[in-house]
Amino acid sequence: MGHRRDTHILFTLTVVAGGLSGLAAVAFHLSIDAVSARVLEPILARPLGLRIALLALLLVAIGLGVGFLLDRIVPFARGSGIPEVKTAYVYGPGEQLSLRTVIGKFVLAAVSIGVGFSLGREGPTVQICAAIGAAVGKAARQPARIVKALISVGAAAGIAAAFNTPIAAITFAMEEVIGDLDHQLVGAIVVASVAAAVVERALLGGRPSLLVPNYSLGDWRELFAYALLGGIAGPCAAGFVWSLLRLRRFVKRLVGLPVWAKPAVGGIAMTAIGLILPATLGIGYPTLSQALLGQLSWRNMTTLGVGKIAATVTSYGWGLSGGIFSPALFMGAMLGGTVAHLVHPLDGPTTEIVGSFALVGMGAFFAGAIRAPITSILIIFEMTGDYAIILPLMISNMISYSVASWLQPVPIYDALLKQDGVPMPEHIARHDLRTMTVEQAMRPAGSADELAGPVLFPDQSLDFALLELGRHAIREATVGDRATAGRVVGVVSLEDISATVNRM
């Protein structure tokens, strides 16, 4: 009886969370469009000299403002937001999904993307909607397991509303957030995805973000060309991820520059890239639609693909707020269109063939960079609604995924968490964490250390310690002696835990 009651409660809360997520996603997307239309586009229409001055002033000023707020007020609103959702799902919702963080994420990501930083809206949408799911569960005073389920529900609703692809949203939540096919959550995720997609279509009329061409597959031998596309997309995606992680690590270790000023450096670099290639500014969906319709030359697509990689690595690496989904699709489309010309060197491909290769390239690059191959297949399939595209997608995506996984073994979101010292189940066996104790990871207390909550004890498991650190959204905690009240015996941090397990 209790299980049935829990199911009914989860279903009801799922509908509420899905509907609210749809509303939040629409508001967020419209906010980005409004900032772009009222701020960025008028600047790009100015004469060259004035355009250079105004764009530089805008991006540097926004970089400073966003950097200050991220450093002092909303540190968990930095970057994509998906690593924060993964952390909250594993260790429990803390400051990563608080009201302050969500408001900060909404405003700072909308401004960062709207003024031209090369970032995507989908990652922030996932964090915003996951926070809505957690808030609905807490408001209904539900136990931790229901709140945890609603985090994944909100994440799926965010993808459904962002791409208008409810089926892909289900697999994304399973592949990226939950990490396995938890059948108990499938029903709830399906309901939330549908609810969010219905709200998005009701408010925006179901208009597609991208103009997608009719897919066409010529001779069966063209499948070898799609296999080649996958073989090229894998190394390119791995190179993009490697570059982003390297720059981000360099920026984090750059001690000569205040943390709040670092995004302004990204603004300077993004100004140079944006002036040379204005199409790399912002999300870039209009240019992406042109590539899908075969309206760009191979030279333009090659240049824009390389430029978008540089712009996205710059924007994300220097610490702005925004995701990498849309940029990955952009890069993949440009790569796919270029490969279409490569395999038709003499007579040149038709616009339909260029569009088809661009579509498959989107999925292949996404699979290699994001490491969610099933989601990438379903996103492109739902955009086209054409079963004929499935076979080329599967061939290209799985080759790209396999090659990228070999070149860059740790997926990007896990690698980002690893850089931040947050160990995840994929990297550390849960069994090891249950059997290892806090005493094995803690370091001696300093003379100035005093007990402060949460207080851990030497005999507690590292598994429990990680849950406590995640629940309170802190990086370290003091360790007290059970026998002697008020005595500090050590300090343990996320970095200490990670280093200890890696030594074992």
N, C-alpha and C positions, 0 to 999 in steps of 0.2 A: 504493500500500500504506500509506504514511504517513497519507494523508487518511482511509482507512478505519479505521486504528488510532485516530486522533484522535476520530473519530465514536463508536467503541465506548467510549473512555475518557469522553467527554463524556456519553454516554448513562448509563453506570454512575454517574458522579458526580452526574448530574441526579437519578436516583432517590434517592440518598443525601441530597442537598440538599433535595429535595422532602419526603421523609419527616421529616427533622429540622426543616424549616420548619413543617410541620404541627404537630409536637409543641410547638415554641416558640410558635406562634400560639395554640394551645389554652391553654397555660400562661399566656400573657400575658392572654388574655381572661378566664380564670378568676380571675386575680389582681385585675383591675379589679373584677369582680363581688364578690370577697371584701372588698376595701377598702370598696366602696360599702355592702355589707350590714352590715359590722361597725362602720363609722365614720359615714358620712353618714346612712343611714336612721334609726338611733337618734336622731340629733340632730334630724332633721326631725319626729320623733314627740314631741318635748318641747313643753311649753307655750311660748307665744309669747316671753315675756321671756327665758327660758333658751335658747330656740332661737336668738334673735338673738345673744346673747352667745357661745354655743358655736360657731355657724357662723362668726361673724366671727373668733373666736380660731383656729378650725381653718384657714380659708382664708388668713389672714395668716401664721400659723405655717408652713403648708406652702409658701406663697409664698416666705418667707424661706429656708427650708431648701432648697427646690428651686433658688432663685436662687443661693444660695451654692455649691451643688454644680455648677451649670451654669457659673458664673463661674470657679471655681477648679479643678475636676477634670474635668468632661466637657462642654466647650463645644459639641461637635458633637451632643449629645443634646437640644438645644433645638429647639422647634417640631415640624414635621410629620415630618421625616426624609426625605421624598422629594427635596427639593433636594440633600441630602447624597448620596443614592443616584445621582442624575443626575451629580453632580460626580465621584463615584468611578467611574462607568461611563465617563465621557469621559476623565478624567485618570489613572485608576488608583486602586485602593483605598489610602487612607492612614488617618489617624486617624478619618475619618468612619465607617469600618466596623471599627475595632479592637475587641478584646474589652472593653476598659474602656468604650468608648462604648456598646457594645451592652448591657452590664450596666446602665450608667447610664440608657440609654433605657428599658429594661425596667422598672426600679424607679421612675424619676421620672415616666414617662408613666402607669404604672399608678396611682401615688399621686395625681398631678395630676387624672387623669380620675375616679378612684374617689371622691375627696373632693368633687367637684362642679364643677370647672372645665369650661367648655363646650368640650370638645375631642373629637376622634375617635380611635379605636384603630387605624384602618386604616393611616394614614401611618406610625406607629411600627412596626406589624407589618411593613410593607414594608422599613423600614430594618433591623430585626432579622433578617429572613429573607434580605435581600440580603447582610448580613454573614456569615450562615451559609454562603451559596453561595460567597462569596469565601474563607472559612476552609476549606471542603472542598477547593477548588482548590489553595490553598496547602499544606494538609496532604498532598495527593497529589503535591506538587512539580510542578505543571503550569505551563506557560508563561503569560505574561501574557494572551494571547488567550483561553485556556481560562478563566482566572480572571475575565476581563471578561465572558465569556459566562455564567458561573455567577452573576454579580451580577444580571443580568437574569432569570435562571432563579429565583433566590431571591426577587426582587421579585414576579414572577408568582405564585409559590407563596404569598407572603404575602397577596396579594389573594384568591387562591382559597380560602385558609383563613379569611380575615376575613369574606368575604361568602358563602362556600359557592357561588361562581359561577366554575367553572374556565374557561368560555369567555370570560367578560369579563376574567379575569385575563390571558389571552393577549393580547387587544387592548390592555389597559392597558400591559403591558410594551412592546408595539410602539409605541403612541402616545406614552407619557410618558417611558419610560426610554431605549429605543433610539432613538426618534425617527423610525424608518422601518420598513417591512416587510422586515426582513432575513430572507429565506427560510431561511438556514442555521441560524437559531436557533429557528425555529418549532417544529420537532420536539422540541427539548430543553425549550422552554417548555411545550409541551403535556404532556409527561411529568411535569414538575415540578408543574404545576397539578393534574393528576389525582392525583398521589401525595399532595400536601398536602391536597386535598379528601377523599381516602379516609381519611387519618389523622384529619382533623377530624370526619368523620362517624362513624368507628369509636369515637372517644372521647366525642363529644357526642351521638351518636345521630342526627345529621343534623337536629337540631331547628332550625327557622328562627329567625333573630334578630328577624324581624318577622312579625306576623300579616298576611298579604297577602290581600285579598279576591279573589273571582272578578271578572275584568274584564268589563265590559259596554259595548258601543257601541250606542247607540240609533240614531236616524235619521242618515243619512250627513251631513246638514247640521251635525251635532255636530262634524265635523272642523274647521269654521270656528272653533268655540269653542276647540278645541285649538290652532289657529293663534294665536288671541288669547292663550291661555295662554303660548305660546312668546314672543309679542311682549312680554308683561309680565315673564316670567321673565328674559329677556335683560338689560334694564336693572336689574332687582333684583339679579341675580347680579353684574353689573359694579359696581353700587353697593356691594355687600358686599366685593368684592375691593378696590375703591378705598379704602374705609374702613379695611380691615385694613392695607393697605400704608401709608396715611397715618399711622395710629396707630403702627405699628411704626417708621416712619422718625422720627416725633416722639420716641418712647421711646429709640431708638438715639442721637439727638442731645441727649438730656436729660443735660447734664453735671453738674447740681447734685445728682444722686441716684446713689449707687453702683450699679453694674450688678447686684450680687447682691440689692439691695433692691427693684429694680423689679417683680419678680413679686409682691411683697407688696402693692404698690399695686393690681395687678390683683386680688388677693385681696379688698381692701376694696371695689372696684367690683363684683366678682362677688358679694359678700355682699349688697349692696343689690339687685342684679338677682334673685338667688336667693330672697331673702325675699319679694319682690313676686311673682315667677313661679317657684315651686319646680320646675316642669316643665322649665325651661331648664338646670337643674343637670345636669352629667354628659352622657352620651351621649344620653339621652332616648328610647331605643327604645320603652319602654312607652307613652309619650304619642304617639309616632309611629304605633304600631300602632293606637291609638284613632282617630287621624285617618284612617288607611287604612280602618278599619271604619265610618267615617261617624258616629262617636260624639261628635264635638265640634261645637259651633256655629261659625258663621262668625266671630263676634266673638272666640271663644276662639282660633281658628286664626289670625286676623289678629294678635291680641295676642302669641301665642306665636311667630309667625314673626318679628315685629319684635324681640321680646325675645331670641330665639335669635341673631339677627344681632348685637345689642348684646353679648350674653354671649360669643359666639365671637370677635368683634373684640377685646373686652376681654382675654379669656384668652390669645389668640394674640399680640396686639399687645404685651402687657406681658411676654412672654417665657417663658411656661410650656412644658411639654413635652407635645405631643399634636398630632393632625392636624385636618383640616377636612372629611374625607369625610362622616362621619356628620352633623355639623352642616349640611352642604350638603343632604343628603337630607331632614333635618328641615325646614329652611326651605322646600325645594321642595314637600314634602307639604302644609305649611300654606298655601302660596301656591296650590297646585292646588285644595285644598278650598275656599278662599275664592272662587276664580274660578268654581267649580261653582255656588256660590250667586249669583254675579254674573250668570251667563248663564241662571239659572232664578229670576228675581226674584219672580215672582208665586206659582206653586204650590210653589216650593221643590224642590230636587233630592232624589231618593231616596238612601238610604245607599249603594247600589251606585254611583250616579253620582258622589257625593262621593268614594268610595274610588277610583274610576277616575281622576278628575281629580287626586287626591292622588298616585296612582302615576305618572301622566304628569308631574305637576309635579316630582316627585323627579328624574326623568331630565332634564327641561328645565333646572332650576336647576343640577344637577350639570354638565351640558354647558356652561352659560354660565360657571360659576365655575371648574371644573377644566380645561375645554377638552379633554376627551376624549370627543367625542360618540358614537363607536362603542361605547366602553366603557360609557357611560351607558345606551345603548339595550340593550346585552346584559345589564347588571346587572338592569334591570327585567324584561326578558324572561325571564331565568333564574329570577327570583323568582316569576314568575307561571306560566311554562310555557305561555302562551297566545299563539298567533300573531296573534290578533285585535288585540292591543295594539301590534303593530309599526307599523302605519300611523300612528295618532295619535302614537306616540312619535317616529317619524321626522320628522313634520311639526313638532311642538312643539320637539323637540331642535335641529333644524337652524336653525329661526328664532331660537331663544334663542342658540345658538352664534354665528350670524352677527351678531346685534345686539350681543351682549356683546363679540365680537372687534372690532367697529367702535368701540364705546365705550371699550374697554380693550384696546388692541392687544397688549400683552405679557402672555402667560399668567402666572398667579399664581406658579407655581414658578420660572419664569425671572425674574420680577420680584423675587422674594425673593432669588435668587442675585445679581441685579444690585445690589440694596441692599447686599449683603455684598461687592460688588466682585469677584464671580466671573463672568467672561465665559463665555458658552456658545456652541456652534456656531450656534445659532439667531440670535444677535445679531452674531456676528463671523464673516466668511467664513474658512473654513480656508485657502483659497488665500492670502488676505492675510497670515495669521499665518505661513505658510511663507515668504513672500517678505520680510516685515519682520524686522528684527534687534533684538536686545536693546539695542544701542547707541541705537536710535531711541527707546526707551521709558525707559531708565535715567536717573536723576538723579545729580548729582555726589556722591561720597562725602564724608562728614563726617570731621573729624579723629579722631573716636573709632572709626570703622568699621574692622573688621579682617575678613579672610577667614574665613568660617564656612560649613560645608556646608549645602546644596549650593552650589557656586560655579559661576556662569554666566560666559560670555565674550561680549564685545561682538558678535562675528560670528555667534553662534548665533541661530537663528530664534526668534521669539516663540512659535511653535507648540511648540518644544522646551521653552522656558522655562515655559510653562503646564503642560506635562506634569510637569516637575520640581517645580514648586510644588505641584501637586495630589498627586503621589506622596508627597511629604514632609509634606503637610497643613500647609503654612506659607503666609503671606501675602506674604513678601518674601524676597529672597536678595541676597547681595553679588555684585558683578561684578568679576572679576579680569582682569589683563592677562596674556595668554598668554606674551608675551616676557619679562616681569619677574615671576618667581615671588614670591608673597607680597604683591604690590602691589594694593591695592583701587583700582579706577577709578570705581566707582559702585554704586548700589543700585537694584534693580528690584522692584516690587510688583505685585500683581494690579490695584490701582487705577491704577498708572502705565500698565500695558498697556492696560487698558480705555480710559483717557483718550487714549492715543496713537492707538488704532485709531479712536475716535470723531472725532478731528481729521482723519483721512485722508479 
